[in-house]
Amino acid sequence: MAKKKQAEDHENLERWLVSYADFMTLLFATFVVLYALAQSDVNAFKGIEEALRKAFSQNIFDSQTSIMDGENSILDGQAGATNPLMLEYMSQKYEQTSYENIKEDIEKLHQDGLSAQITDKGLVIRMNEHAIKFAPGTAELTKESFEILDKIATIIKERFLIHYIEVEGHSDSDRISTAKYPSNWELSSARASSVIRYLIDNQNFNPKIFSAVGLADTVPIAKNDNAQNKAKNRRVEIVILKNKYKDLSDKNMQEILKEAKVYQKKAELKAKTPSKAIEGLVGDDRELLKNVIDMSEQYDNENKRINSLNDDKYILDGIRPEFMEK
């Protein structure tokens, strides 16, 4: 009997549908995830952009000058995108680099009792009683403290104008009980406030960026078991907070951004204020005084220009131009 011929296998022409269906399912899932992420962030992002646009675009003087000098979005990379205030406010890289630069500058002061440390919270500038001095049992700053506070303030202002700054007062474990300071809590708070008041009154910082905290002896950096360690614990710390610890929708932030330019102007004017010796020489002649200030500025600018000539780009084949010869 002849064998039954097996039926030929038919080629499945619809196999591609399986791969296609898998691909479409994966693509759909991808877009669902992207959509969910976009929806979770879009409202916050829009809120931040709107707050910053208002802050940087509103006029801050009687003229039509704005902080950004333009009406473009601060996030679109157009006019104003390199504005220093915006950079300070938005850029984590600028923030981290500035922390490192400030830390280096603080260390270069070689001041006993002064140190700087970058933490998760921000940059901590620590001053124990060897760097900052108070009258015993009080929150009154001594004159020896003014010079170091001025140096620290200058270093901070070169890079930060609108970062929030928390000033913390710390004490040792020795208890105090006076009519003015019933405990170390009141004393440490008052000392933090004294530092803030000095920075505002003498260094033209914006008061709205500060907060004072008194921590008494609750955060020691050494055991309170001898005089040397207790001296380390009696300290004030200036903490330049990271922007991530600042509420971007803070109602005060717009005012801080607008006022930053004003305080910057005050600092510039103070830097241009002539010494009492010069004022004594020129008397009441304000025009002569203005000329002295202008000439001083020109002198400083010329010095900077001459110093900038000490650059390898002016030296060709090892030959220095005549104007660089001493």
Beta strands, then each sheet from edge to edge (+ up, - down):
strand 1: 114-118
strand 2: 122-128
strand 3: 165-170
strand 4: 210-214
strand 5: 235-241
sheet 1: 1+ 2- 5+ 3- 4-
end
